[in-house]
Amino acid sequence: MKTYFIGDLQGCHDQTQALLERLHDIADGPYRILFCGDLINRGPDSLATLRLVYRLWQQDLADSVLGNHDLHLLAVVNGIRPEHASDTLSDILAAPDRDELIGWLRRRPLALQQDGHLLVHAGLLPQWTPRQALALSDEVSTMLSGDGWIDFLRQMYGNEPAAWRNSLRGADRLRCIINAMTRLRFCSADGVMDFKLKESGTAPAGSGLMPWFEVPGRRSAVETVVFGHWSALGLRIEPNLIALDSGCVWGGQLSAVCLQDHSLVQVSCPEFRQAAGKAAR
């Protein structure tokens, strides 16, 4: 059975449906979808998109990792964070099946592994092996699927600690894991995360920063890491790296890459968000 990775949907239901129809036409048999998170928000139909992915999961045809927008929804639903002006979450918040959808969403992992590929939403710190990343994802999943998940969401936000230490404990440890796997773009050579740079695929000269996947000696490079989150970086398909956020909600494409041969399938997308809102990606 073929497996396809699909980039950030961000509530673009019609484009998601169109891409799935294309995959159905070319897959030549059963196939499975792994979504790289940010299923919802900013696009025009977050509720229908979330329901679509949930139905595919119920049929054992798909799964997804958590993205930063998905976590934002969990916080908004519980009154921990207000809706942003650019959010498109109101249809989910008012849906009769909201609790069922949220219950499913909060139980999604931060990382998934299949056949030499490791899927995360944003990135991995250079110290982490694939095996360690999966174990750390499990730590967060245990918290988000447990009775204390809402209390943890109240402690989830913040940029510190900015660097990983194995000795981290409690909310600091989980926050560092979540920030890396759902928000990371740039870091220093020793893995100190930066969250200020968002609109570029390259770091300013002399900043000491680099894309997380360019850190020399990155321990996750033994597998192909698949991620989204970074529309300014765009689509990249390299021997041990697949970047899949090709900016669907910004007028780019929605992209799928086949795990088995790294072939690419795309559909074009209208621009749902105006340029003035791009800083909040």
Salt bridges, closest charged atoms under 4 A:
ASP14 OD1 - HIS13 ND1 3.28
ASP38 OD2 - HIS121 NE2 3.20
ASP63 OD1 - ARG108 NE 2.86
ASP87 OD2 - HIS72 NE2 2.78
ASP87 OD1 - HIS84 ND1 3.83
ASP97 OD1 - ARG51 NH2 2.91
ASP99 OD1 - ARG98 NE 3.59
GLU139 OE1 - ARG173 NE 2.76
ASP151 OD1 - ARG154 NH1 2.77
ASP172 OD1 - ARG175 NH1 2.81
GLU238 OE2 - ARG236 NH2 2.62
GLU271 OE2 - LYS278 NZ 3.72
